[in-house]
Amino acid sequence: MKNLPTRVLLTCAAIGVANGILLLPIFGIFSSAAIAAAPLVYTVLLGFWFFGGVLMQTLTHRPGVALLTTFIAGLVIGPFTPYGFSTVLSTATVGLCQELPFLATLYRKWPTWLFYVANGLIGLAYAFPAQAIFAADTPDAVRLAVYPLAAASAVATTWIARAAAKQLDRTGVTRGLRRERATA
């Protein structure tokens, strides 16, 4: 984090708090009721865990920003969830998983396809613990539908976050956030 300018850290904090506020009604206060009443609707909304990390990675092309942003989102939502601060670990895990594909390229390449493939796979993996918290009487068809829905939700949220980043970029407010590559 020592290589992240203050402006980037403050942007991570702002987007993390905003993402936490976005997650709060869905996965915080009404989480248990939403899971019991409409598990597939809950699954479709899982993609919003990915929003802040994708937005920051798209805006900055810097290492660690997805992890930091999702960690902050978890701190915001943690006190208001039935799961307490284990939510921080859950959101930070999403951010860490978002970092891994770009770490594999040593943060030198940021292809668009990698955002979608990586987040789709993370969404698919995230469906395993998500469907485990459904009620025991949840039909098997619903449990199976969770996997493609979670992956599709992650991909859709990735698209929304990247579109938002593009719009923010157009306004000029993000000027200076993106890491410039050193030339030899």
Secondary structure by P-SEA (a helix, b strand, c coil): cccccaaaaaaaaaaaaaaaaaaccccccaaaaaaaccaaaaaaaccccaaaaaaaaaaccccaaaaaaaaaaaaaaccccccccaaaaaaaaaaaaaaaaaaaaccccccaaaaaaaaaaaaaaaaaaaaaaccccccaaaaaaaaaaaaaaaaaaaaaaaaaaaaaaaacccccccbbbbcc
